[in-house]
Amino acid sequence: MTNYRFFYREHLLSCRPSEQDDGRFQARVAIAAMGGLKTQAQRFLDLDLYDSHDEAVAAAHEAGIAWIDKHVPQPPTPRNEGSESGGR
């Protein structure tokens, strides 16, 4: 079965549904924090069952993004010096 991989905010999401005995697919995602070419940390999520492989991949992808957004702080946005308009 195909393994779908996506990059999001310096993380690799590997979405690989597993087919169940009843023909449905359990959505699964492995989330790896990447540091250059090395894996620094990994988290595995087993999710709900879906009627199709594509639905399970989409659900795993969305769940992986949501997990990163919730648990991984965003780096601060750099301020551009001189970009503020103020009259002197």
Buried (B, 14 or more C-beta within 10 A) or exposed (E): EEEBEBEBEEBBBBBBBBEEEEEBBBBBBBBBBBEEEEEEEEBEBEBEBBEEBEBBBBBBBBBBBEBBEEEBEEEEEEEEEEEEEEEE
